[in-house]
Amino acid sequence: MLADLSLVGCYNMSTVPEKKRAQLLLESAKKNLRDMAFFGLTEYQRKTQFLFERTFRLRFIRPFMQYNSTRAAGVDLDNATVQHIEELNELDMDLYDYARDLFQQRYQFTRQQERRQQRIRNHMQQSHQGLGLSVSLWPSHGQASSQSTLEEEDGERVEREDGQEGGRTEEAGARLPTEDYMNQIINRW
């Protein structure tokens, strides 16, 4: 279902030998999966939610629930039947293994990016505390006032000016770091 059927003559089974057809479809499905901005896996509901929220910058109202038991889990099959099912679904199993590995890589990468950004925010906050600066790395929204508040965002304490949603602030004409400077810090971490 994820493969580009035009690579093998769509449903015309005579254009490409069966074994080559299967390999072309599998590689096409893997490529299409890699090119998707997001996909999730049922057995990793929490990680799926995490990636969805980070990919699309949206938040669900409550956490996904992880259910690990299904009706199929209660069915007993003999080894010969299981082996026959695995042989018939070999391509799907290969694709699933690939999808699981790709999913885990995306999850780990996204988690590392978040940790890196948190370290940078912490570093910037610590280095500017002595100067009396209040710095946020998010673009400004709305008008700033002189009263700031602490809010919790993703389990982190974030200082915000009244009327702003995570906006940049400057006090006493202090200069904020440039994008190049921020990229240098990111690369060091």
Secondary structure, DSSP 4 states (H G I P E B T S, - for coil): --S-GGGGTTT-TTSS-HHHHHHHHHHHHHHHHHH-S----GGGHHHHHHHHHHHHT---SSPPP-----TGGG----HHHHHHHHHHTHHHHHHHHHHHHHHHHHHHHHHHHHHHHHHHHHHHHHHHHTTT----SSPP-S---S-EEEEEETTEEEEEETT-SS----STTPPPPPHHHHHHHHHH-
